Each structure stands twice: as structure tokens, then as C-alpha cells.
Amino acid sequence: MEFIDLQAQYRMMRPAIDQAIQEVLDSSRYINGPQVQALEQALAAFVGSGMHAVGFSSGTDALLAILMAKGIGPGDEVITTPFTFIATAETIALTGAKPVFVDVEPDTLNLDPNRIAAAITERTRAIMPVSLFGQCADLEAINRVAEAHGLWVLEDGCQSFGAERHGKRSCGLTLTAATSFFPAKPLGCYGDGGMAFSMDPELSARIRVIRDHGQVALYQHARLGINGRLDTIQAAILLAKLPHFVQEIEARQQVAARYGERLAGKVRIPQIRSENLSVFAQYTVRVAERERVRAAMAQAGIPTAVHYPIPLHHQGVFADLGYAREAFPHATLAAQEVISLPMHPYLTADQQDLVADALLRAL
Ligand SMILES: *Cc1c(COP(=O)(O)O)cnc(C)c1O
């Protein structure tokens, strides 16, 4: 059994994907081919009307370019969660700014909006919530805190593309957002890729300039930038996959519901708020004695993963931030208990039974 079965998806979409790649090869427009702009327009419309999108070489580069476009740098603080993939806080630190952690909600494991105000200082510039495992953070509450303190919000939607909150889509709910097309993400390409979203067309234009070495006209570099371009081949693959994406999100709901039927009451299953539609980038449950459970499941041939074993305030790279080990108890406990089960749109009921049986036996 695969943790995420990318082959099953490729088999299903193969003619369209192969043709899309072939078209790029035939055109040789590997950099900034027309598929990149077509994808930007399609995904901007997908997340919400009036949104602007810029394709990137990864989710990490999209996050970094947004922070750079907003002028975040040394002396600034950006509030984020300690329970996320390293890239979230890494991009803040790369600008020279300081990541400031705020603990998560114990049920959703997303940034707790009620704890943010206490962490705001006169250096705070922005709030960077993560929509973890495919479920949006409480972005309205976070937007309200930001507005009250003159800050802006960047949703790290690298796991939540396609998710909804009150019927509106992730990456369209905040001034800025970024997502990732890493192959294992809900909408994945065949390599690295990402996209930056913004409600503000001028900001989006700045993000676009930063993506291409700060270049405003050929060999005229007005500001500091990066090489953050999205490959044409990856954009073409994503355009071929996009028509299936809504169906895949629906299939993810069914897979999650089946896990819920087997596992509710026996382990702590994902807690999805009623206003949210999760894309279940991960189906992550919580157990005591995680390592023993994982080993027993591995014995039974069931792959599992841990997202994430170490909260960011325990990571060596952030030791100089000076956080106590006991800080952020909800994030720290989650890091000890979480275990992600195989999850993808093509997981069969029989496969899910094998996973559930192995998990329940291991308990
Ligand atoms: C995957 C991920 C990223 C980074 O995306 P890449 O495309 O791999 O650079 C950032 N934040 C979160 C929460 C992620 O899961």
C-alpha cells in the first residue's frame, strides 16, 4: 500500500498529462510559456473573484516572495504557529525578521486567534496562519485581530488548496496566501511548484517582479528578487489535472468519512469545524504511544507518517529565539501524538479497512 498513490492518479489522467507535457516539449517554451499564465488565471478564479495569482517554483518561494514584497525584514516580527512544516517560519527568518510563535487550538491544531493579541508588539507586522492538514485556520478571526492592530495576513495554504471556509476557498480569504504543488499536496505537480495569491493587484505585480530577480524590464532590476519561476511543464501538468480536482476533493471527503466511521471513539480523529471543508492533505489521528503503534502498523505493511514530530520552538535552527521547551503545550503534545494514515482520493474501502484494522489492533 502507498501512503499517497500518485501512480493511481497518473494512470487515470495519463492521456491528458502526457499530451500536456508533449505540447511543452514541442514548443520548447520551458520558461514562462503560455501555460504558466493560463494556470495563474485559472487558479486565481478558482480561489475567488478579484484574486491575483503568480506562479512560483515552490510554496516556500511563494511565501518568501510575499514577505519580501511587503517589505518584511530585520527588526520586524511575524506571528505564526509552532506546529507546521519548517518552511513557514523559515521564510520569515530568511527575510531577517523574527518568527514569533503562538500556540495552536487543541482541536484543529491551527493557530489560536485568541492568543494572538498577547504576542503583538510594536515590531509586529503580519500574521501567518497555516491551514494545517487541509483545514483552514479561523481566518475571519485572524483577519479581525490583524485589522484591529494594523497588521496584514498571509495564509500558508500549502496544505489546503481547494479547502473551503463558509463556502469560500482557501487562498482567497486573506490579503495574501501561498500554496504548494509539491507532488504529495492535494493539487500536486511532478516536481516542485507553488503559487502566490493576493487581493491587491499592485502587491501582486510586486510579487511578480520579485519572482524574476526584481526585473522590471529586460536587465533592469529595480529591487531585490529571486529566481522563483514556475516551470512551464509543471504548469501544463497542473492544467491537465485541474479538471479532476473538484472530484478528487469530493473523493477525499468520502475517504475521510469512511475512516471516521471505523475510528471515531477509538482514536482522536481529525476535528473539522462545521464551517470548514477540509481537503485532508493529511488524515492525522492522535494516539498515545505513537512509536509503538507505528511500528505495529509497519509490521502489518501499513505506511504511516508523522506531521510533525518536533514543534518549531524545539528545532535547532530556532534555538536562538530563546523559547522555553514547555512553551506552547498544545503544539508540543500534538507533536508527540500525531500519526498520519494513508490518504489520497483513490484509496479503496478495502485498503482503508486494512489500515483501520491494523491501527485498532495496534491500540
Ligand atoms: C509543503 C509546505 C510548504 C512548502 O511547500 P514547498 O512547495 O515544498 O516549498 C510550506 N508550508 C507548509 C505548511 C507545507 O506543508
The ligand as an SDF file (V2000), in Angstrom:
LIG
                    3D

 15 15  0  0  0  0  0  0  0  0999 V2000
    4.6600   21.8620    1.8320 C   0  0  0  0  0  0  0  0  0  0  0  0
    4.5930   23.0280    2.7280 C   0  0  0  0  0  0  0  0  0  0  0  0
    5.3180   24.2060    2.4910 C   0  0  0  0  0  0  0  0  0  0  0  0
    6.3600   24.3320    1.4320 C   0  0  0  0  0  0  0  0  0  0  0  0
    5.9710   23.9910    0.1700 O   0  0  0  0  0  0  0  0  0  0  0  0
    7.0950   23.5980   -0.9110 P   0  0  0  0  0  0  0  0  0  0  0  0
    6.3670   23.6430   -2.2060 O   0  0  0  0  0  0  0  0  0  0  0  0
    7.5680   22.2180   -0.5630 O   0  0  0  0  0  0  0  0  0  0  0  0
    8.1770   24.5950   -0.8300 O   0  0  0  0  0  0  0  0  0  0  0  0
    5.1210   25.2780    3.3320 C   0  0  0  0  0  0  0  0  0  0  0  0
    4.2670   25.2140    4.3570 N   0  0  0  0  0  0  0  0  0  0  0  0
    3.5540   24.1060    4.6260 C   0  0  0  0  0  0  0  0  0  0  0  0
    2.6050   24.1080    5.7790 C   0  0  0  0  0  0  0  0  0  0  0  0
    3.7050   22.9750    3.8300 C   0  0  0  0  0  0  0  0  0  0  0  0
    3.0230   21.8520    4.1290 O   0  0  0  0  0  0  0  0  0  0  0  0
  1  2  1  0
  2  3  1  0
  2 14  2  0
  3  4  1  0
  3 10  2  0
  4  5  1  0
  5  6  1  0
  6  7  2  0
  6  8  1  0
  6  9  1  0
 10 11  1  0
 11 12  2  0
 12 13  1  0
 12 14  1  0
 14 15  1  0
M  END
$$$$
